[in-house]
Amino acid sequence: IESRVNRHKRVSDEPNHSKASNTTSMFPQQGNPVGGSTTFSLTPLEKTQAHRYVLLNCAAVKPFIDEFRQHIKRSSRGRRPSTIEVERRVTKELSDWFPKRIMNPDIADTISDDMKFLAQGPAPSARRFTAYNVNGFKFWILSREQGLQTQNSGVFLISNTSCIASNADRNVRQAD
């Protein structure tokens, strides 16, 4: 007997496990695309930004980020870098340092395949969808929802980032 408690969701977002999956265990597939996709090329800046974002927000990379911070502090010739300077360098240089560290022959045998793929950075091209089902919701791009009475194109992300009030401020704070 179907009731409100056990009926199927209106928006199916269960991943299709019948297909062979090439996703990694570090980043499992969430939701399902709706309709076809278009492929587009990422600019070098977009590739760098995407790689930086994933590295700085992946829990598995945190030990390497801490190691890189220590490396920056040790390699500053005779002076102690400020916290602001360390954070700037982490943001700017981590995506270049991380692949070299992961592919280091001394530790290469102990690093997971997922981490090695992560070090390579994003592919030069990506896929774009006009709608995507995730967590029981359907999200559309703006052009697809024109003429409809409801809107569901707004997607936001709550994240944690380091922030500094001004150049004179020496305290780095974590903010949402």
Residue pairs with C-beta under 8 A, 6 or more apart in sequence:
9 136
10 136
11 133
11 136
11 137
11 138
12 32
12 133
13 30
13 31
13 32
13 133
13 134
13 135
13 136
13 137
14 32
15 21
15 28
15 29
15 30
15 31
15 32
16 32
21 29
23 29
24 113
24 114
24 117
25 114
26 58
26 60
26 114
26 115
26 118
30 134
30 135
31 132
31 133
31 134
31 135
32 132
32 133
32 134
33 127
33 129
33 131
33 132
33 133
34 129
34 130
34 131
34 132
34 133
34 138
35 129
35 130
35 131
36 129
37 127
37 128
37 129
38 127
38 128
39 125
39 126
39 127
39 128
40 125
40 126
40 127
40 128
41 124
41 125
42 50
42 122
42 123
42 124
42 125
42 126
47 121
47 122
47 124
48 95
50 122
51 95
51 121
51 122
52 91
52 94
52 95
54 118
54 122
55 61
55 65
55 94
55 95
55 98
55 118
56 65
56 90
56 91
56 94
57 159
58 118
60 114
60 115
60 118
61 98
61 115
61 118
64 98
64 101
64 102
65 90
65 94
67 101
68 90
68 93
68 94
68 97
68 98
68 101
69 86
69 90
71 97
72 81
72 86
72 89
72 90
73 80
73 81
73 86
81 89
82 170
83 170
83 171
83 172
84 164
84 170
84 172
87 162
87 172
95 121
98 119
99 119
99 120
99 121
101 107
101 119
102 108
102 111
102 115
102 116
102 118
102 119
103 116
103 119
130 140
130 141
130 143
130 144
131 138
131 139
131 140
131 141
131 144
132 138
132 139
133 139
137 152
138 152
139 152
139 153
139 155
140 152
140 153
141 153
142 153
144 153
145 151
145 152
145 153
158 176
159 176
160 174
160 175
160 176
161 174
161 175
161 176
162 172
162 173
162 174
162 175
163 172
163 173
163 174
163 175
164 171
164 172
164 173
165 171
165 173
